[in-house]
Amino acid sequence: MEGFSGQLPFLLLMLVVFFFFIILPQQRRQKKEKNFMLGLKKGDRIVTKSGMHGKVVELNDKDNTCVVETLAGKIKMERSAISLELSAKLQPKSTK
């Protein structure tokens, strides 16, 4: 039992480090992606995670999909297939 009490502070420190460097950033990223997907609107230019460029022409909240117009035509896809980082680069910067 004496050996375990010496390791307890080290284990607690490891858990705290694990939480702050792995779990917390992942939770923030998930929240940011969810807000991005909920904030999509018609006319937004997007890039999918597979690299396809297009413009949102229809949103369906019932099954969490959207219709994207590309040069090849219209494609129905899941909102989760849209890349947050790549699409954010396409959006015009708002001046404040």
Backbone atoms as SQL, in Angstrom:
CREATE TABLE atoms (id INTEGER PRIMARY KEY, chain TEXT, resi INTEGER, resn TEXT, atom TEXT, x REAL, y REAL, z REAL);
INSERT INTO atoms VALUES
  (1, 'A', 1, 'MET', 'N', 0.813, -1.188, 0.000),
  (2, 'A', 1, 'MET', 'CA', 0.000, 0.000, 0.000),
  (3, 'A', 1, 'MET', 'C', 0.858, 1.254, 0.000),
  (4, 'A', 2, 'GLU', 'N', 2.046, 1.125, 0.556),
  (5, 'A', 2, 'GLU', 'CA', 2.937, 2.274, 0.647),
  (6, 'A', 2, 'GLU', 'C', 3.360, 2.752, -0.747),
  (7, 'A', 3, 'GLY', 'N', 3.556, 1.828, -1.690),
  (8, 'A', 3, 'GLY', 'CA', 3.960, 2.191, -3.045),
  (9, 'A', 3, 'GLY', 'C', 2.856, 2.899, -3.800),
  (10, 'A', 4, 'PHE', 'N', 1.618, 2.518, -3.560),
  (11, 'A', 4, 'PHE', 'CA', 0.487, 3.134, -4.263),
  (12, 'A', 4, 'PHE', 'C', 0.284, 4.586, -3.844),
  (13, 'A', 5, 'SER', 'N', 0.477, 4.877, -2.554),
  (14, 'A', 5, 'SER', 'CA', 0.272, 6.249, -2.088),
  (15, 'A', 5, 'SER', 'C', 1.317, 7.197, -2.685),
  (16, 'A', 6, 'GLY', 'N', 2.474, 6.700, -3.019),
  (17, 'A', 6, 'GLY', 'CA', 3.499, 7.529, -3.665),
  (18, 'A', 6, 'GLY', 'C', 3.177, 7.787, -5.127),
  (19, 'A', 7, 'GLN', 'N', 2.418, 6.873, -5.741),
  (20, 'A', 7, 'GLN', 'CA', 2.076, 7.012, -7.155),
  (21, 'A', 7, 'GLN', 'C', 0.783, 7.800, -7.365),
  (22, 'A', 8, 'LEU', 'N', 0.001, 7.964, -6.340),
  (23, 'A', 8, 'LEU', 'CA', -1.297, 8.630, -6.463),
  (24, 'A', 8, 'LEU', 'C', -1.192, 10.063, -7.001),
  (25, 'A', 9, 'PRO', 'N', -0.299, 10.901, -6.480),
  (26, 'A', 9, 'PRO', 'CA', -0.202, 12.260, -7.048),
  (27, 'A', 9, 'PRO', 'C', 0.219, 12.237, -8.528),
  (28, 'A', 10, 'PHE', 'N', 1.100, 11.323, -8.880),
  (29, 'A', 10, 'PHE', 'CA', 1.540, 11.209, -10.277),
  (30, 'A', 10, 'PHE', 'C', 0.365, 10.789, -11.172),
  (31, 'A', 11, 'LEU', 'N', -0.460, 9.858, -10.721),
  (32, 'A', 11, 'LEU', 'CA', -1.617, 9.421, -11.501),
  (33, 'A', 11, 'LEU', 'C', -2.637, 10.546, -11.655),
  (34, 'A', 12, 'LEU', 'N', -2.855, 11.296, -10.577),
  (35, 'A', 12, 'LEU', 'CA', -3.786, 12.427, -10.652),
  (36, 'A', 12, 'LEU', 'C', -3.275, 13.493, -11.625),
  (37, 'A', 13, 'LEU', 'N', -1.981, 13.746, -11.585),
  (38, 'A', 13, 'LEU', 'CA', -1.384, 14.709, -12.502),
  (39, 'A', 13, 'LEU', 'C', -1.542, 14.243, -13.950),
  (40, 'A', 14, 'MET', 'N', -1.348, 12.958, -14.189),
  (41, 'A', 14, 'MET', 'CA', -1.505, 12.411, -15.542),
  (42, 'A', 14, 'MET', 'C', -2.949, 12.568, -16.020),
  (43, 'A', 15, 'LEU', 'N', -3.917, 12.343, -15.141),
  (44, 'A', 15, 'LEU', 'CA', -5.321, 12.503, -15.516),
  (45, 'A', 15, 'LEU', 'C', -5.646, 13.959, -15.846),
  (46, 'A', 16, 'VAL', 'N', -5.121, 14.883, -15.070),
  (47, 'A', 16, 'VAL', 'CA', -5.359, 16.304, -15.323),
  (48, 'A', 16, 'VAL', 'C', -4.745, 16.720, -16.659),
  (49, 'A', 17, 'VAL', 'N', -3.523, 16.290, -16.913),
  (50, 'A', 17, 'VAL', 'CA', -2.854, 16.608, -18.182),
  (51, 'A', 17, 'VAL', 'C', -3.627, 16.001, -19.339),
  (52, 'A', 18, 'PHE', 'N', -4.046, 14.758, -19.196),
  (53, 'A', 18, 'PHE', 'CA', -4.829, 14.080, -20.226),
  (54, 'A', 18, 'PHE', 'C', -6.103, 14.856, -20.520),
  (55, 'A', 19, 'PHE', 'N', -6.782, 15.316, -19.491),
  (56, 'A', 19, 'PHE', 'CA', -8.023, 16.067, -19.670),
  (57, 'A', 19, 'PHE', 'C', -7.779, 17.375, -20.414),
  (58, 'A', 20, 'PHE', 'N', -6.779, 18.152, -19.982),
  (59, 'A', 20, 'PHE', 'CA', -6.558, 19.476, -20.572),
  (60, 'A', 20, 'PHE', 'C', -5.953, 19.436, -21.959),
  (61, 'A', 21, 'PHE', 'N', -5.189, 18.413, -22.297),
  (62, 'A', 21, 'PHE', 'CA', -4.538, 18.381, -23.601),
  (63, 'A', 21, 'PHE', 'C', -5.226, 17.486, -24.621),
  (64, 'A', 22, 'ILE', 'N', -6.123, 16.607, -24.191),
  (65, 'A', 22, 'ILE', 'CA', -6.776, 15.713, -25.142),
  (66, 'A', 22, 'ILE', 'C', -8.298, 15.877, -25.125),
  (67, 'A', 23, 'ILE', 'N', -8.917, 15.737, -23.987),
  (68, 'A', 23, 'ILE', 'CA', -10.377, 15.729, -23.922),
  (69, 'A', 23, 'ILE', 'C', -10.971, 17.118, -24.137),
  (70, 'A', 24, 'LEU', 'N', -10.496, 18.126, -23.455),
  (71, 'A', 24, 'LEU', 'CA', -11.053, 19.478, -23.553),
  (72, 'A', 24, 'LEU', 'C', -10.948, 20.055, -24.975),
  (73, 'A', 25, 'PRO', 'N', -9.793, 19.975, -25.653),
  (74, 'A', 25, 'PRO', 'CA', -9.744, 20.490, -27.024),
  (75, 'A', 25, 'PRO', 'C', -10.689, 19.743, -27.978),
  (76, 'A', 26, 'GLN', 'N', -10.834, 18.436, -27.777),
  (77, 'A', 26, 'GLN', 'CA', -11.744, 17.670, -28.627),
  (78, 'A', 26, 'GLN', 'C', -13.189, 18.102, -28.410),
  (79, 'A', 27, 'GLN', 'N', -13.570, 18.366, -27.180),
  (80, 'A', 27, 'GLN', 'CA', -14.924, 18.834, -26.894),
  (81, 'A', 27, 'GLN', 'C', -15.170, 20.205, -27.529),
  (82, 'A', 28, 'ARG', 'N', -14.185, 21.081, -27.469),
  (83, 'A', 28, 'ARG', 'CA', -14.314, 22.411, -28.082),
  (84, 'A', 28, 'ARG', 'C', -14.477, 22.286, -29.594),
  (85, 'A', 29, 'ARG', 'N', -13.699, 21.408, -30.202),
  (86, 'A', 29, 'ARG', 'CA', -13.770, 21.209, -31.651),
  (87, 'A', 29, 'ARG', 'C', -15.142, 20.660, -32.052),
  (88, 'A', 30, 'GLN', 'N', -15.659, 19.694, -31.300),
  (89, 'A', 30, 'GLN', 'CA', -16.966, 19.124, -31.607),
  (90, 'A', 30, 'GLN', 'C', -18.062, 20.183, -31.507),
  (91, 'A', 31, 'LYS', 'N', -17.968, 21.041, -30.507),
  (92, 'A', 31, 'LYS', 'CA', -18.960, 22.106, -30.341),
  (93, 'A', 31, 'LYS', 'C', -18.886, 23.093, -31.507),
  (94, 'A', 32, 'LYS', 'N', -17.671, 23.429, -31.927),
  (95, 'A', 32, 'LYS', 'CA', -17.472, 24.347, -33.041),
  (96, 'A', 32, 'LYS', 'C', -18.025, 23.754, -34.345),
  (97, 'A', 33, 'GLU', 'N', -17.777, 22.465, -34.584),
  (98, 'A', 33, 'GLU', 'CA', -18.295, 21.804, -35.781),
  (99, 'A', 33, 'GLU', 'C', -19.814, 21.733, -35.768),
  (100, 'A', 34, 'LYS', 'N', -20.387, 21.460, -34.606),
  (101, 'A', 34, 'LYS', 'CA', -21.850, 21.387, -34.500),
  (102, 'A', 34, 'LYS', 'C', -22.467, 22.748, -34.803),
  (103, 'A', 35, 'ASN', 'N', -21.899, 23.807, -34.253),
  (104, 'A', 35, 'ASN', 'CA', -22.403, 25.162, -34.517),
  (105, 'A', 35, 'ASN', 'C', -22.262, 25.514, -35.995),
  (106, 'A', 36, 'PHE', 'N', -21.171, 25.078, -36.618),
  (107, 'A', 36, 'PHE', 'CA', -20.954, 25.332, -38.047),
  (108, 'A', 36, 'PHE', 'C', -22.035, 24.636, -38.877),
  (109, 'A', 37, 'MET', 'N', -22.298, 23.365, -38.570),
  (110, 'A', 37, 'MET', 'CA', -23.298, 22.611, -39.328),
  (111, 'A', 37, 'MET', 'C', -24.702, 23.185, -39.135),
  (112, 'A', 38, 'LEU', 'N', -25.002, 23.609, -37.906),
  (113, 'A', 38, 'LEU', 'CA', -26.314, 24.196, -37.651),
  (114, 'A', 38, 'LEU', 'C', -26.440, 25.580, -38.281),
  (115, 'A', 39, 'GLY', 'N', -25.325, 26.252, -38.486),
  (116, 'A', 39, 'GLY', 'CA', -25.339, 27.598, -39.042),
  (117, 'A', 39, 'GLY', 'C', -25.294, 27.647, -40.564),
  (118, 'A', 40, 'LEU', 'N', -25.231, 26.488, -41.219),
  (119, 'A', 40, 'LEU', 'CA', -25.233, 26.493, -42.683),
  (120, 'A', 40, 'LEU', 'C', -26.540, 27.059, -43.204),
  (121, 'A', 41, 'LYS', 'N', -26.455, 27.783, -44.315),
  (122, 'A', 41, 'LYS', 'CA', -27.657, 28.344, -44.920),
  (123, 'A', 41, 'LYS', 'C', -27.530, 28.262, -46.434),
  (124, 'A', 42, 'LYS', 'N', -28.634, 28.447, -47.114),
  (125, 'A', 42, 'LYS', 'CA', -28.631, 28.398, -48.575),
  (126, 'A', 42, 'LYS', 'C', -27.689, 29.460, -49.115),
  (127, 'A', 43, 'GLY', 'N', -26.928, 29.087, -50.119),
  (128, 'A', 43, 'GLY', 'CA', -26.010, 30.025, -50.752),
  (129, 'A', 43, 'GLY', 'C', -24.595, 29.966, -50.214),
  (130, 'A', 44, 'ASP', 'N', -24.379, 29.275, -49.096),
  (131, 'A', 44, 'ASP', 'CA', -23.025, 29.148, -48.546),
  (132, 'A', 44, 'ASP', 'C', -22.156, 28.309, -49.475),
  (133, 'A', 45, 'ARG', 'N', -20.954, 28.776, -49.708),
  (134, 'A', 45, 'ARG', 'CA', -19.991, 27.994, -50.479),
  (135, 'A', 45, 'ARG', 'C', -19.271, 27.072, -49.512),
  (136, 'A', 46, 'ILE', 'N', -19.144, 25.803, -49.885),
  (137, 'A', 46, 'ILE', 'CA', -18.565, 24.815, -48.984),
  (138, 'A', 46, 'ILE', 'C', -17.546, 23.947, -49.721),
  (139, 'A', 47, 'VAL', 'N', -16.734, 23.252, -48.934),
  (140, 'A', 47, 'VAL', 'CA', -15.815, 22.232, -49.431),
  (141, 'A', 47, 'VAL', 'C', -16.037, 21.004, -48.564),
  (142, 'A', 48, 'THR', 'N', -16.212, 19.848, -49.197),
  (143, 'A', 48, 'THR', 'CA', -16.405, 18.629, -48.421),
  (144, 'A', 48, 'THR', 'C', -15.060, 18.105, -47.946),
  (145, 'A', 49, 'LYS', 'N', -15.103, 17.151, -47.024),
  (146, 'A', 49, 'LYS', 'CA', -13.870, 16.557, -46.514),
  (147, 'A', 49, 'LYS', 'C', -13.124, 15.791, -47.600),
  (148, 'A', 50, 'SER', 'N', -13.832, 15.381, -48.664),
  (149, 'A', 50, 'SER', 'CA', -13.183, 14.691, -49.778),
  (150, 'A', 50, 'SER', 'C', -12.650, 15.669, -50.822),
  (151, 'A', 51, 'GLY', 'N', -12.900, 16.978, -50.627),
  (152, 'A', 51, 'GLY', 'CA', -12.328, 17.992, -51.510),
  (153, 'A', 51, 'GLY', 'C', -13.264, 18.521, -52.576),
  (154, 'A', 52, 'MET', 'N', -14.539, 18.153, -52.552),
  (155, 'A', 52, 'MET', 'CA', -15.487, 18.623, -53.541),
  (156, 'A', 52, 'MET', 'C', -15.993, 20.013, -53.169),
  (157, 'A', 53, 'HIS', 'N', -15.975, 20.931, -54.133),
  (158, 'A', 53, 'HIS', 'CA', -16.439, 22.306, -53.922),
  (159, 'A', 53, 'HIS', 'C', -17.869, 22.445, -54.421),
  (160, 'A', 54, 'GLY', 'N', -18.653, 23.282, -53.746),
  (161, 'A', 54, 'GLY', 'CA', -20.015, 23.512, -54.195),
  (162, 'A', 54, 'GLY', 'C', -20.694, 24.602, -53.402),
  (163, 'A', 55, 'LYS', 'N', -21.994, 24.756, -53.672),
  (164, 'A', 55, 'LYS', 'CA', -22.799, 25.770, -53.000),
  (165, 'A', 55, 'LYS', 'C', -24.052, 25.082, -52.466),
  (166, 'A', 56, 'VAL', 'N', -24.423, 25.388, -51.228),
  (167, 'A', 56, 'VAL', 'CA', -25.599, 24.794, -50.609),
  (168, 'A', 56, 'VAL', 'C', -26.846, 25.386, -51.263),
  (169, 'A', 57, 'VAL', 'N', -27.726, 24.501, -51.771),
  (170, 'A', 57, 'VAL', 'CA', -28.960, 24.977, -52.394),
  (171, 'A', 57, 'VAL', 'C', -30.191, 24.546, -51.607),
  (172, 'A', 58, 'GLU', 'N', -30.037, 23.553, -50.739),
  (173, 'A', 58, 'GLU', 'CA', -31.183, 23.082, -49.958),
  (174, 'A', 58, 'GLU', 'C', -30.676, 22.428, -48.680),
  (175, 'A', 59, 'LEU', 'N', -31.373, 22.678, -47.570),
  (176, 'A', 59, 'LEU', 'CA', -31.035, 22.065, -46.283),
  (177, 'A', 59, 'LEU', 'C', -32.228, 21.254, -45.794),
  (178, 'A', 60, 'ASN', 'N', -31.955, 20.078, -45.260),
  (179, 'A', 60, 'ASN', 'CA', -33.004, 19.227, -44.727),
  (180, 'A', 60, 'ASN', 'C', -32.662, 18.907, -43.279),
  (181, 'A', 61, 'ASP', 'N', -33.375, 19.531, -42.343),
  (182, 'A', 61, 'ASP', 'CA', -33.115, 19.302, -40.919),
  (183, 'A', 61, 'ASP', 'C', -33.639, 17.953, -40.448),
  (184, 'A', 62, 'LYS', 'N', -34.578, 17.393, -41.166),
  (185, 'A', 62, 'LYS', 'CA', -35.188, 16.126, -40.754),
  (186, 'A', 62, 'LYS', 'C', -34.163, 14.984, -40.731),
  (187, 'A', 63, 'ASP', 'N', -33.367, 14.865, -41.799),
  (188, 'A', 63, 'ASP', 'CA', -32.373, 13.791, -41.844),
  (189, 'A', 63, 'ASP', 'C', -30.937, 14.310, -41.860),
  (190, 'A', 64, 'ASN', 'N', -30.765, 15.596, -41.535),
  (191, 'A', 64, 'ASN', 'CA', -29.441, 16.207, -41.390),
  (192, 'A', 64, 'ASN', 'C', -28.609, 16.118, -42.671),
  (193, 'A', 65, 'THR', 'N', -29.251, 16.394, -43.793),
  (194, 'A', 65, 'THR', 'CA', -28.564, 16.382, -45.078),
  (195, 'A', 65, 'THR', 'C', -28.686, 17.743, -45.732),
  (196, 'A', 66, 'CYS', 'N', -27.962, 17.895, -46.828),
  (197, 'A', 66, 'CYS', 'CA', -28.079, 19.101, -47.627),
  (198, 'A', 66, 'CYS', 'C', -27.860, 18.736, -49.088),
  (199, 'A', 67, 'VAL', 'N', -28.368, 19.574, -49.968),
  (200, 'A', 67, 'VAL', 'CA', -28.138, 19.399, -51.397),
  (201, 'A', 67, 'VAL', 'C', -27.119, 20.449, -51.803),
  (202, 'A', 68, 'VAL', 'N', -26.053, 19.987, -52.439),
  (203, 'A', 68, 'VAL', 'CA', -24.958, 20.861, -52.845),
  (204, 'A', 68, 'VAL', 'C', -24.897, 20.895, -54.366),
  (205, 'A', 69, 'GLU', 'N', -24.826, 22.098, -54.908),
  (206, 'A', 69, 'GLU', 'CA', -24.709, 22.253, -56.350),
  (207, 'A', 69, 'GLU', 'C', -23.231, 22.383, -56.713),
  (208, 'A', 70, 'THR', 'N', -22.776, 21.503, -57.586),
  (209, 'A', 70, 'THR', 'CA', -21.400, 21.531, -58.073),
  (210, 'A', 70, 'THR', 'C', -21.429, 21.775, -59.574),
  (211, 'A', 71, 'LEU', 'N', -20.272, 21.825, -60.196),
  (212, 'A', 71, 'LEU', 'CA', -20.226, 21.983, -61.643),
  (213, 'A', 71, 'LEU', 'C', -20.801, 20.759, -62.350),
  (214, 'A', 72, 'ALA', 'N', -20.783, 19.602, -61.686),
  (215, 'A', 72, 'ALA', 'CA', -21.292, 18.365, -62.277),
  (216, 'A', 72, 'ALA', 'C', -22.789, 18.192, -62.068),
  (217, 'A', 73, 'GLY', 'N', -23.397, 18.967, -61.205),
  (218, 'A', 73, 'GLY', 'CA', -24.822, 18.843, -60.912),
  (219, 'A', 73, 'GLY', 'C', -25.080, 18.979, -59.429),
  (220, 'A', 74, 'LYS', 'N', -26.258, 18.495, -59.013),
  (221, 'A', 74, 'LYS', 'CA', -26.626, 18.584, -57.603),
  (222, 'A', 74, 'LYS', 'C', -26.380, 17.239, -56.926),
  (223, 'A', 75, 'ILE', 'N', -25.876, 17.301, -55.683),
  (224, 'A', 75, 'ILE', 'CA', -25.556, 16.112, -54.922),
  (225, 'A', 75, 'ILE', 'C', -26.141, 16.254, -53.525),
  (226, 'A', 76, 'LYS', 'N', -26.818, 15.203, -53.055),
  (227, 'A', 76, 'LYS', 'CA', -27.335, 15.198, -51.691),
  (228, 'A', 76, 'LYS', 'C', -26.300, 14.508, -50.813),
  (229, 'A', 77, 'MET', 'N', -25.937, 15.162, -49.694),
  (230, 'A', 77, 'MET', 'CA', -24.921, 14.589, -48.810),
  (231, 'A', 77, 'MET', 'C', -25.215, 14.927, -47.358),
  (232, 'A', 78, 'GLU', 'N', -24.581, 14.196, -46.478),
  (233, 'A', 78, 'GLU', 'CA', -24.683, 14.451, -45.043),
  (234, 'A', 78, 'GLU', 'C', -23.963, 15.751, -44.711),
  (235, 'A', 79, 'ARG', 'N', -24.479, 16.469, -43.751),
  (236, 'A', 79, 'ARG', 'CA', -23.811, 17.707, -43.332),
  (237, 'A', 79, 'ARG', 'C', -22.457, 17.416, -42.687),
  (238, 'A', 80, 'SER', 'N', -22.319, 16.249, -42.099),
  (239, 'A', 80, 'SER', 'CA', -21.056, 15.900, -41.450),
  (240, 'A', 80, 'SER', 'C', -19.929, 15.712, -42.458),
  (241, 'A', 81, 'ALA', 'N', -20.240, 15.629, -43.754),
  (242, 'A', 81, 'ALA', 'CA', -19.220, 15.478, -44.784),
  (243, 'A', 81, 'ALA', 'C', -18.594, 16.814, -45.175),
  (244, 'A', 82, 'ILE', 'N', -19.095, 17.906, -44.612),
  (245, 'A', 82, 'ILE', 'CA', -18.593, 19.242, -44.955),
  (246, 'A', 82, 'ILE', 'C', -17.450, 19.604, -44.016),
  (247, 'A', 83, 'SER', 'N', -16.365, 20.061, -44.593),
  (248, 'A', 83, 'SER', 'CA', -15.173, 20.410, -43.817),
  (249, 'A', 83, 'SER', 'C', -15.293, 21.823, -43.254),
  (250, 'A', 84, 'LEU', 'N', -15.152, 21.941, -41.960),
  (251, 'A', 84, 'LEU', 'CA', -15.227, 23.238, -41.285),
  (252, 'A', 84, 'LEU', 'C', -14.070, 24.139, -41.710),
  (253, 'A', 85, 'GLU', 'N', -12.852, 23.629, -41.658),
  (254, 'A', 85, 'GLU', 'CA', -11.669, 24.450, -41.933),
  (255, 'A', 85, 'GLU', 'C', -11.630, 24.918, -43.387),
  (256, 'A', 86, 'LEU', 'N', -11.860, 23.994, -44.331),
  (257, 'A', 86, 'LEU', 'CA', -11.781, 24.366, -45.749),
  (258, 'A', 86, 'LEU', 'C', -12.920, 25.284, -46.152),
  (259, 'A', 87, 'SER', 'N', -14.113, 25.054, -45.614),
  (260, 'A', 87, 'SER', 'CA', -15.259, 25.900, -45.950),
  (261, 'A', 87, 'SER', 'C', -15.117, 27.296, -45.354),
  (262, 'A', 88, 'ALA', 'N', -14.519, 27.392, -44.184),
  (263, 'A', 88, 'ALA', 'CA', -14.339, 28.698, -43.538),
  (264, 'A', 88, 'ALA', 'C', -13.443, 29.604, -44.379),
  (265, 'A', 89, 'LYS', 'N', -12.508, 29.022, -45.109),
  (266, 'A', 89, 'LYS', 'CA', -11.623, 29.825, -45.959),
  (267, 'A', 89, 'LYS', 'C', -12.361, 30.423, -47.145),
  (268, 'A', 90, 'LEU', 'N', -13.469, 29.807, -47.565),
  (269, 'A', 90, 'LEU', 'CA', -14.226, 30.292, -48.706),
  (270, 'A', 90, 'LEU', 'C', -15.192, 31.404, -48.354),
  (271, 'A', 91, 'GLN', 'N', -15.605, 31.474, -47.095),
  (272, 'A', 91, 'GLN', 'CA', -16.604, 32.464, -46.675),
  (273, 'A', 91, 'GLN', 'C', -15.985, 33.854, -46.703),
  (274, 'A', 92, 'PRO', 'N', -16.724, 34.839, -47.204),
  (275, 'A', 92, 'PRO', 'CA', -16.198, 36.212, -47.223),
  (276, 'A', 92, 'PRO', 'C', -16.034, 36.747, -45.798),
  (277, 'A', 93, 'LYS', 'N', -14.987, 37.502, -45.614),
  (278, 'A', 93, 'LYS', 'CA', -14.721, 38.111, -44.308),
  (279, 'A', 93, 'LYS', 'C', -15.691, 39.255, -44.096),
  (280, 'A', 94, 'SER', 'N', -16.335, 39.255, -42.935),
  (281, 'A', 94, 'SER', 'CA', -17.254, 40.357, -42.626),
  (282, 'A', 94, 'SER', 'C', -16.460, 41.499, -41.994),
  (283, 'A', 95, 'THR', 'N', -16.785, 42.713, -42.401),
  (284, 'A', 95, 'THR', 'CA', -16.103, 43.890, -41.846),
  (285, 'A', 95, 'THR', 'C', -16.935, 44.438, -40.703),
  (286, 'A', 96, 'LYS', 'N', -16.284, 44.710, -39.602),
  (287, 'A', 96, 'LYS', 'CA', -16.995, 45.218, -38.420),
  (288, 'A', 96, 'LYS', 'C', -16.596, 46.631, -38.136);
